[in-house]
Structures are given as C-alpha cells and as structure tokens.
C-alpha cells in the first residue's frame, strides 16, 4: 500500500484519508459522513480508507494515535488533520478550501 499511497495522495485534488479500524465505534459513525461528502463533491475530491490494523507502518509514519483520524492531502502534502468524528459541515468546509 505504501507505494500506491504516495501516488494517491500526490493528486492535485484534495484527498481525504480516513485512518480507521473495524472495531472502532466512532469510525462507523464517520464512514457514512465521508460517503456523503464524497458523493456531493464527486470527482473533485478523493476519499480513501486506511485500516490501521492492516497498515501499521503507514499509520506509524503519520503518527496515528487514535481512530478515526482524517488527514486531507493536497499535492502529496498534509494540509489538514483531525482525530475523532468530524461533522459533514466541517469536512465540506475544509475540502472547499483546497479545491482549485
């Protein structure tokens, strides 16, 4: 996943990365919010999910200490980060900032 991850986040579109775990209750709350945001923005944004239990090297690289943690990347660089459930309104506002 590491090689592909670098390619994915280097997109000029905002890329929302959801670091999550299958056993995480708040992650289950965050998932439909991300789906709604992805549907509303269409191809202007990309959303990917990273299971921290299956991708511990990547999780360590980005110092993921709690789940869910969302990181928005733009051109390969993290531009925003938040742990815990993020509301749809906040997420849409963040994504809108980084649309070109």
N, CA, C and O atoms as a MOPAC input file, in Angstrom:
PM7 MOZYME 1SCF
protein

 N      0.81600 1    -1.20100 1     0.00000 1
 C      0.00000 1     0.00000 1     0.00000 1
 C      0.85700 1     1.26000 1     0.00000 1
 O      0.42600 1     2.29100 1    -0.51600 1
 N      2.06100 1     1.20200 1     0.56700 1
 C      2.87100 1     2.41400 1     0.71000 1
 C      3.15700 1     3.09700 1    -0.62200 1
 O      3.00800 1     4.31400 1    -0.73200 1
 N      3.56600 1     2.33500 1    -1.63600 1
 C      3.86400 1     2.92300 1    -2.93500 1
 C      2.63100 1     3.53900 1    -3.56700 1
 O      2.67800 1     4.65500 1    -4.08600 1
 N      1.53300 1     2.81000 1    -3.52200 1
 C      0.27500 1     3.31800 1    -4.06000 1
 C     -0.20200 1     4.52400 1    -3.27600 1
 O     -0.74700 1     5.46300 1    -3.85600 1
 N     -0.00700 1     4.51300 1    -1.97100 1
 C     -0.45800 1     5.61400 1    -1.12900 1
 C      0.19800 1     6.91400 1    -1.55400 1
 O     -0.47600 1     7.93700 1    -1.68000 1
 N      1.49700 1     6.88800 1    -1.77600 1
 C      2.21700 1     8.08100 1    -2.21400 1
 C      1.68700 1     8.62400 1    -3.52500 1
 O      1.58400 1     9.83600 1    -3.71100 1
 N      1.35600 1     7.73100 1    -4.42200 1
 C      0.79800 1     8.13000 1    -5.71400 1
 C     -0.60100 1     8.72800 1    -5.53800 1
 O     -0.93200 1     9.73500 1    -6.16300 1
 N     -1.40500 1     8.11400 1    -4.70000 1
 C     -2.77800 1     8.57700 1    -4.47700 1
 C     -2.79100 1     9.97200 1    -3.85900 1
 O     -3.52600 1    10.84400 1    -4.32200 1
 N     -1.99200 1    10.19100 1    -2.82400 1
 C     -2.03700 1    11.48700 1    -2.12600 1
 C     -1.36700 1    12.60200 1    -2.91100 1
 O     -1.53000 1    13.77200 1    -2.56500 1
 N     -0.62000 1    12.27600 1    -3.95400 1
 C      0.03600 1    13.31500 1    -4.73800 1
 C     -0.91300 1    13.96200 1    -5.74300 1
 O     -0.49600 1    14.81400 1    -6.52700 1
 N     -2.17200 1    13.56900 1    -5.72700 1
 C     -3.19000 1    14.13300 1    -6.59900 1
 C     -3.32400 1    15.63000 1    -6.35800 1
 O     -3.10300 1    16.10600 1    -5.24500 1
 N     -3.68800 1    16.37100 1    -7.40200 1
 C     -3.91400 1    17.81400 1    -7.24500 1
 C     -5.26900 1    18.09400 1    -6.60200 1
 O     -5.51600 1    19.19900 1    -6.11900 1
 N     -6.14700 1    17.08900 1    -6.59900 1
 C     -7.42700 1    17.21500 1    -5.89200 1
 C     -7.17600 1    16.96700 1    -4.40800 1
 O     -6.19700 1    16.31500 1    -4.04400 1
 N     -8.05900 1    17.48600 1    -3.54600 1
 C     -7.95100 1    17.10600 1    -2.13900 1
 C     -8.20600 1    15.59500 1    -1.98400 1
 O     -9.12000 1    15.04100 1    -2.59500 1
 N     -7.39700 1    14.96200 1    -1.17600 1
 C     -7.55600 1    13.53900 1    -0.88100 1
 C     -7.79800 1    13.41100 1     0.61800 1
 O     -6.93700 1    13.75200 1     1.42900 1
 N     -8.98100 1    12.91600 1     0.97400 1
 C     -9.31100 1    12.70200 1     2.38100 1
 C     -8.91700 1    11.27400 1     2.71900 1
 O     -9.41200 1    10.32600 1     2.10800 1
 N     -8.03600 1    11.12100 1     3.68100 1
 C     -7.61700 1     9.78900 1     4.11800 1
 C     -8.22800 1     9.54000 1     5.49400 1
 O     -8.00400 1    10.29000 1     6.44400 1
 N     -8.99900 1     8.47200 1     5.56600 1
 C     -9.65500 1     8.06600 1     6.80600 1
 C     -8.86400 1     6.91600 1     7.41400 1
 O     -8.96000 1     5.77700 1     6.95700 1
 N     -8.08600 1     7.21700 1     8.44400 1
 C     -7.38400 1     6.16000 1     9.18500 1
 C     -8.39300 1     5.62400 1    10.20100 1
 O     -8.83400 1     6.35000 1    11.09100 1
 N     -8.74800 1     4.36000 1    10.06000 1
 C     -9.82400 1     3.78200 1    10.85800 1
 C     -9.47500 1     2.36000 1    11.29400 1
 O     -8.43200 1     1.81900 1    10.92700 1
 N    -10.36900 1     1.77200 1    12.08200 1
 C    -10.25200 1     0.36900 1    12.48600 1
 C    -11.65100 1    -0.23600 1    12.47300 1
 O    -12.63700 1     0.44500 1    12.75400 1
 N    -11.72400 1    -1.51600 1    12.14300 1
 C    -13.02200 1    -2.19400 1    12.05700 1
 C    -13.73400 1    -2.26700 1    13.40000 1
 O    -14.96300 1    -2.29000 1    13.45100 1
 N    -12.97200 1    -2.30400 1    14.48400 1
 C    -13.55400 1    -2.43800 1    15.83000 1
 C    -13.95600 1    -1.09400 1    16.43400 1
 O    -14.48600 1    -1.05700 1    17.54400 1
 N    -13.71600 1    -0.00600 1    15.73500 1
 C    -13.88500 1     1.34900 1    16.26700 1
 C    -15.30700 1     1.86800 1    16.04300 1
 O    -15.73900 1     2.02900 1    14.90200 1
 N    -16.03300 1     2.12900 1    17.13500 1
 C    -17.39600 1     2.65500 1    17.04900 1
 C    -17.48300 1     4.01400 1    16.36600 1
 O    -18.28300 1     4.17900 1    15.44400 1
 N    -16.67600 1     5.00200 1    16.79500 1
 C    -16.71700 1     6.29800 1    16.12900 1
 C    -16.37500 1     6.22500 1    14.63000 1
 O    -16.86800 1     7.02800 1    13.83800 1
 N    -15.53300 1     5.26200 1    14.25200 1
 C    -15.19800 1     5.08700 1    12.83100 1
 C    -16.44100 1     4.71000 1    12.03100 1
 O    -16.60400 1     5.11700 1    10.88100 1
 N    -17.31000 1     3.92800 1    12.65700 1
 C    -18.55400 1     3.52600 1    11.99300 1
 C    -19.49700 1     4.71100 1    11.83000 1
 O    -20.31100 1     4.73300 1    10.90700 1
 N    -19.39800 1     5.68800 1    12.71000 1
 C    -20.18100 1     6.92800 1    12.59200 1
 C    -19.59000 1     7.80300 1    11.48600 1
 O    -20.32900 1     8.42500 1    10.72300 1
 N    -18.26900 1     7.85200 1    11.40000 1
 C    -17.59000 1     8.70100 1    10.41700 1
 C    -17.78900 1     8.21300 1     8.98600 1
 O    -17.86800 1     9.02500 1     8.06400 1
 N    -17.86800 1     6.92300 1     8.79300 1
 C    -17.92200 1     6.34400 1     7.45300 1
 C    -19.05900 1     6.88200 1     6.57000 1
 O    -18.79200 1     7.27700 1     5.43500 1
 N    -20.31100 1     6.91500 1     7.04100 1
 C    -21.37200 1     7.45200 1     6.16800 1
 C    -21.22300 1     8.96100 1     5.91100 1
 O    -21.65100 1     9.45400 1     4.86800 1
 N    -20.62800 1     9.67700 1     6.84000 1
 C    -20.38400 1    11.11200 1     6.62500 1
 C    -19.40600 1    11.28000 1     5.46500 1
 O    -19.61000 1    12.12400 1     4.59400 1
 N    -18.35800 1    10.48400 1     5.45700 1
 C    -17.38300 1    10.53600 1     4.36000 1
 C    -18.03000 1    10.16800 1     3.03100 1
 O    -17.73800 1    10.77500 1     2.00100 1
 N    -18.90800 1     9.17200 1     3.05900 1
 C    -19.59500 1     8.75900 1     1.83800 1
 C    -20.46200 1     9.89200 1     1.28200 1
 O    -20.51000 1    10.10700 1     0.07100 1
 N    -21.14000 1    10.60600 1     2.17000 1
 C    -21.97200 1    11.73700 1     1.74000 1
 C    -21.12100 1    12.84900 1     1.14300 1
 O    -21.47700 1    13.41500 1     0.11000 1
 N    -20.01600 1    13.16000 1     1.77500 1
 C    -19.12000 1    14.20400 1     1.26900 1
 C    -18.56200 1    13.80000 1    -0.09300 1
 O    -18.51800 1    14.61100 1    -1.01800 1
 N    -18.14100 1    12.55500 1    -0.20900 1
 C    -17.61000 1    12.06500 1    -1.48400 1
 C    -18.66800 1    12.15300 1    -2.58400 1
 O    -18.35700 1    12.53400 1    -3.71300 1
 N    -19.91000 1    11.80600 1    -2.26300 1
 C    -20.99000 1    11.86400 1    -3.25100 1
 C    -21.28100 1    13.30500 1    -3.67500 1
 O    -21.53300 1    13.57300 1    -4.85000 1
 N    -21.24400 1    14.21700 1    -2.72700 1
 C    -21.54200 1    15.62400 1    -3.03800 1
 C    -20.45100 1    16.28100 1    -3.88000 1
 O    -20.75600 1    17.08500 1    -4.76100 1
 N    -19.19200 1    15.95300 1    -3.62500 1
 C    -18.09700 1    16.57600 1    -4.36800 1
 C    -17.75200 1    15.82100 1    -5.64700 1
 O    -17.09200 1    16.36600 1    -6.53100 1
 N    -18.19500 1    14.57400 1    -5.74900 1
 C    -17.92600 1    13.79500 1    -6.96300 1
 C    -16.44100 1    13.63200 1    -7.21100 1
 O    -15.67800 1    13.31200 1    -6.30000 1
 N    -16.03000 1    13.85800 1    -8.47300 1
 C    -14.62400 1    13.64700 1    -8.82100 1
 C    -13.70900 1    14.81300 1    -8.44900 1
 O    -12.53600 1    14.81900 1    -8.82200 1
 N    -14.23100 1    15.79800 1    -7.71700 1
 C    -13.40000 1    16.92800 1    -7.26400 1
 C    -12.57900 1    16.56500 1    -6.03500 1
 O    -11.64800 1    17.28200 1    -5.66700 1
 N    -12.92700 1    15.44900 1    -5.40300 1
 C    -12.24000 1    15.01700 1    -4.18900 1
 C    -12.10700 1    13.49300 1    -4.23200 1
 O    -12.88800 1    12.80200 1    -4.88500 1
 N    -11.12100 1    13.00300 1    -3.53400 1
 C    -10.94700 1    11.54700 1    -3.42400 1
 C    -10.95200 1    11.18400 1    -1.95200 1
 O    -10.35700 1    11.87900 1    -1.12800 1
 N    -11.62600 1    10.09200 1    -1.62600 1
 C    -11.67900 1     9.60800 1    -0.24500 1
 C    -11.12700 1     8.19000 1    -0.22500 1
 O    -11.57500 1     7.33300 1    -0.98700 1
 N    -10.15700 1     7.94500 1     0.64500 1
 C     -9.65600 1     6.57800 1     0.81100 1
 C     -9.65800 1     6.22500 1     2.29300 1
 O     -9.54600 1     7.09100 1     3.16000 1
 N     -9.78600 1     4.93200 1     2.55600 1
 C     -9.81900 1     4.43000 1     3.92500 1
 C     -8.58200 1     3.56900 1     4.14700 1
 O     -8.24800 1     2.70800 1     3.33300 1
 N     -7.91500 1     3.81900 1     5.25700 1
 C     -6.73600 1     3.03200 1     5.63600 1
 C     -7.02400 1     2.35700 1     6.97000 1
 O     -7.23000 1     3.02600 1     7.98300 1
 N     -7.03600 1     1.04200 1     6.96400 1
 C     -7.23700 1     0.27000 1     8.18500 1
 C     -5.91400 1     0.25800 1     8.95300 1
 O     -4.91800 1    -0.28600 1     8.47600 1
 N     -5.91200 1     0.85800 1    10.13500 1
 C     -4.66400 1     0.99300 1    10.90000 1
 C     -4.09700 1    -0.35900 1    11.33700 1
 O     -2.88600 1    -0.50400 1    11.50100 1
 N     -4.97200 1    -1.33900 1    11.52400 1
 C     -4.50600 1    -2.65700 1    11.95200 1
 C     -3.79500 1    -3.40100 1    10.82300 1
 O     -2.94400 1    -4.25200 1    11.07700 1
 N     -4.13900 1    -3.08400 1     9.59300 1
 C     -3.53000 1    -3.74400 1     8.43900 1
 C     -2.40500 1    -2.92200 1     7.82300 1
 O     -1.64400 1    -3.42600 1     6.99700 1
 N     -2.30100 1    -1.67800 1     8.21800 1
 C     -1.29000 1    -0.77700 1     7.64600 1
 C     -0.55000 1    -0.04200 1     8.76100 1
 O     -0.56100 1     1.18700 1     8.82300 1
 N      0.09600 1    -0.81600 1     9.64300 1
 C      0.71900 1    -0.19100 1    10.80500 1
 C      1.95500 1     0.63700 1    10.46900 1
 O      2.27600 1     1.56500 1    11.21200 1
 N      2.64900 1     0.34200 1     9.39500 1
 C      3.81300 1     1.15300 1     9.02300 1
 C      3.34400 1     2.54100 1     8.58100 1
 O      3.90300 1     3.55800 1     8.99200 1
 N      2.31800 1     2.56400 1     7.74300 1
 C      1.75700 1     3.83300 1     7.27500 1
 C      1.14900 1     4.62000 1     8.43700 1
 O      1.29600 1     5.84000 1     8.51900 1
 N      0.47300 1     3.91500 1     9.32200 1
 C     -0.11600 1     4.55800 1    10.49700 1
 C      0.96500 1     5.17100 1    11.38800 1
 O      0.79100 1     6.27300 1    11.90600 1
 N      2.06400 1     4.46900 1    11.56300 1
 C      3.17600 1     4.99000 1    12.36000 1
 C      3.82300 1     6.18600 1    11.66500 1
 O      4.19900 1     7.15900 1    12.31900 1
 N      3.94900 1     6.11400 1    10.35900 1
 C      4.55800 1     7.20700 1     9.59400 1
 C      3.79100 1     8.51800 1     9.80700 1
 O      4.39300 1     9.58800 1     9.89500 1
 N      2.46200 1     8.42500 1     9.88800 1
 C      1.63900 1     9.62100 1    10.07300 1
 C      1.20300 1     9.80700 1    11.53100 1
 O      0.30900 1    10.60100 1    11.82600 1
 N      1.84100 1     9.07200 1    12.42600 1
 C      1.62600 1     9.19200 1    13.87600 1
 C      0.14100 1     9.14300 1    14.24600 1
 O     -0.37300 1    10.00700 1    14.95600 1
 N     -0.52200 1     8.11700 1    13.74800 1
 C     -1.93900 1     7.92300 1    14.05900 1
 C     -2.01800 1     7.28800 1    15.44400 1
 O     -1.64400 1     6.13000 1    15.63300 1
 N     -2.50600 1     8.05900 1    16.40200 1
 C     -2.58800 1     7.59100 1    17.78500 1
 C     -4.01100 1     7.25400 1    18.19700 1
 O     -4.22300 1     6.55300 1    19.18600 1
 N     -4.98100 1     7.74700 1    17.45000 1
 C     -6.38100 1     7.42200 1    17.74100 1
 C     -7.15500 1     7.36300 1    16.42800 1
 O     -6.77300 1     7.97400 1    15.43000 1
 N     -8.23800 1     6.62300 1    16.45700 1
 C     -9.08400 1     6.49000 1    15.27900 1
 C    -10.50900 1     6.88600 1    15.62400 1
 O    -10.95800 1     6.65700 1    16.74700 1
 N    -11.22400 1     7.47200 1    14.68300 1
 C    -10.75100 1     7.82000 1    13.34700 1
 C     -9.87300 1     9.06400 1    13.37800 1
 O    -10.05400 1     9.95800 1    14.20500 1
 N     -8.93000 1     9.09600 1    12.46700 1
 C     -8.15500 1    10.30500 1    12.19800 1
 C     -8.28300 1    10.57100 1    10.70900 1
 O     -8.01600 1     9.69800 1     9.88300 1
 N     -8.69300 1    11.78500 1    10.38000 1
 C     -8.79800 1    12.19000 1     8.98400 1
 C     -7.64100 1    13.12700 1     8.66600 1
 O     -7.33300 1    14.03700 1     9.43500 1
 N     -7.00900 1    12.89300 1     7.53200 1
 C     -5.97700 1    13.80300 1     7.03000 1
 C     -6.35800 1    14.15400 1     5.59500 1
 O     -6.64700 1    13.27300 1     4.78600 1
 N     -6.35500 1    15.43900 1     5.29200 1
 C     -6.57900 1    15.88700 1     3.92600 1
 C     -5.21700 1    16.20700 1     3.32300 1
 O     -4.44600 1    16.99500 1     3.87000 1
 N     -4.94000 1    15.57400 1     2.17800 1
 C     -3.69800 1    15.80200 1     1.44700 1
 C     -4.00800 1    16.58100 1     0.18000 1
 O     -5.07100 1    16.42700 1    -0.42100 1
 N     -3.07200 1    17.41000 1    -0.20700 1
 C     -3.15700 1    18.15700 1    -1.46200 1
 C     -1.75700 1    18.16300 1    -2.05100 1
 O     -0.81500 1    18.63500 1    -1.41500 1
 N     -1.61500 1    17.64200 1    -3.26000 1
 C     -0.30400 1    17.56300 1    -3.92100 1
 C      0.73500 1    16.85300 1    -3.05400 1
 O      1.90400 1    17.23800 1    -3.02600 1
 N      0.29400 1    15.81200 1    -2.34900 1
 C      1.21400 1    14.99700 1    -1.55900 1
 C      1.52500 1    15.50500 1    -0.16900 1
 O      2.25700 1    14.85900 1     0.58000 1
 N      0.97700 1    16.65700 1     0.18400 1
 C      1.27400 1    17.23300 1     1.49900 1
 C      0.01900 1    17.26100 1     2.37200 1
 O     -1.06600 1    17.59300 1     1.89600 1
 N      0.17300 1    16.91100 1     3.65200 1
 C     -0.97800 1    17.01900 1     4.54800 1
 C     -1.29800 1    18.49500 1     4.79800 1
 O     -0.42200 1    19.26600 1     5.19000 1
 N     -2.55300 1    18.88200 1     4.57100 1
 C     -2.94300 1    20.28500 1     4.74500 1
 C     -3.93100 1    20.46800 1     5.88700 1
 O     -4.19500 1    21.59400 1     6.30700 1
 N     -4.48200 1    19.36100 1     6.39300 1
 C     -5.44900 1    19.43100 1     7.48800 1
 C     -5.51400 1    18.06100 1     8.14600 1
 O     -5.36500 1    17.03100 1     7.48900 1
 N     -5.74000 1    18.06900 1     9.45700 1
 C     -5.78600 1    16.80000 1    10.20000 1
 C     -6.70100 1    16.96200 1    11.40200 1
 O     -6.70300 1    18.00100 1    12.06200 1
 N     -7.48400 1    15.91200 1    11.68000 1
 C     -8.36900 1    15.93800 1    12.84400 1
 C     -8.62900 1    14.50700 1    13.31100 1
 O     -8.89900 1    13.62300 1    12.49800 1
 N     -8.54900 1    14.29000 1    14.59400 1
 C     -8.91500 1    12.99600 1    15.17500 1
 C    -10.31000 1    13.09600 1    15.75700 1
 O    -10.73700 1    14.17100 1    16.17800 1
 N    -11.02000 1    11.97900 1    15.78400 1
 C    -12.39500 1    11.95500 1    16.26100 1
 C    -13.35300 1    12.15600 1    15.09800 1
 O    -12.93300 1    12.40800 1    13.96900 1
 N    -14.62600 1    12.04500 1    15.38200 1
 C    -15.64300 1    12.18300 1    14.34000 1
 C    -15.71600 1    13.65000 1    13.90700 1
 O    -15.81800 1    14.55500 1    14.73600 1
 N    -15.66200 1    13.86000 1    12.59900 1
 C    -15.75000 1    15.19500 1    12.01000 1
 C    -17.10800 1    15.32300 1    11.33000 1
 O    -17.50600 1    14.44200 1    10.56800 1
 N    -17.81900 1    16.41200 1    11.60200 1
 C    -19.14400 1    16.58900 1    11.01600 1
 C    -19.04400 1    16.83900 1     9.51600 1
 O    -18.00100 1    17.23200 1     8.99400 1
 N    -20.14500 1    16.60000 1     8.85800 1
 C    -20.21400 1    16.81400 1     7.41600 1
 C    -19.94400 1    18.28300 1     7.07700 1
 O    -19.21000 1    18.57200 1     6.13200 1
 N    -20.52300 1    19.19900 1     7.83100 1
 C    -20.33800 1    20.63100 1     7.56800 1
 C    -18.87300 1    21.03700 1     7.66000 1
 O    -18.37300 1    21.76200 1     6.79900 1
 N    -18.19400 1    20.58000 1     8.68300 1
 C    -16.77800 1    20.91400 1     8.85400 1
 C    -15.96000 1    20.31800 1     7.70900 1
 O    -15.10700 1    20.99100 1     7.13200 1
 N    -16.22000 1    19.07200 1     7.39200 1
 C    -15.47200 1    18.39400 1     6.33500 1
 C    -15.68600 1    19.06900 1     4.98200 1
 O    -14.73900 1    19.23400 1     4.21300 1
 N    -16.91000 1    19.45300 1     4.69500 1
 C    -17.18600 1    20.15100 1     3.43100 1
 C    -16.46300 1    21.49300 1     3.39000 1
 O    -15.93600 1    21.88100 1     2.34700 1
 N    -16.43300 1    22.19500 1     4.50000 1
 C    -15.73600 1    23.47500 1     4.56500 1
 C    -14.23800 1    23.29700 1     4.32700 1
 O    -13.62300 1    24.07900 1     3.60100 1
 N    -13.66600 1    22.28600 1     4.92900 1
 C    -12.22900 1    22.01700 1     4.75700 1
 C    -11.93300 1    21.67400 1     3.30600 1
 O    -10.99300 1    22.21300 1     2.72100 1
 N    -12.71700 1    20.78900 1     2.72300 1
 C    -12.47100 1    20.37400 1     1.33900 1
 C    -12.60000 1    21.56600 1     0.39600 1
 O    -11.78900 1    21.73400 1    -0.51400 1
 N    -13.61500 1    22.38700 1     0.61500 1
 C    -13.85700 1    23.54800 1    -0.24000 1
 C    -12.64000 1    24.48600 1    -0.26400 1
 O    -12.32100 1    25.06500 1    -1.30200 1
 N    -11.97100 1    24.63000 1     0.86900 1
 C    -10.77000 1    25.46300 1     0.95400 1
 C     -9.69100 1    25.03900 1    -0.00700 1
 O     -8.93900 1    25.87300 1    -0.51100 1
 N     -9.60600 1    23.72400 1    -0.27100 1
 C     -8.48900 1    23.18900 1    -1.05100 1
 C     -8.86400 1    22.81700 1    -2.48000 1
 O     -8.06000 1    22.21700 1    -3.19400 1
 N    -10.06800 1    23.16500 1    -2.90000 1
 C    -10.44400 1    22.94400 1    -4.28500 1
 C     -9.82500 1    24.05000 1    -5.14100 1
 O     -9.77400 1    25.20900 1    -4.73100 1
 N     -9.36100 1    23.68200 1    -6.31800 1
 C     -8.77900 1    24.68900 1    -7.21500 1
 C     -9.60800 1    24.73900 1    -8.47400 1
 O     -9.30800 1    25.51700 1    -9.38000 1

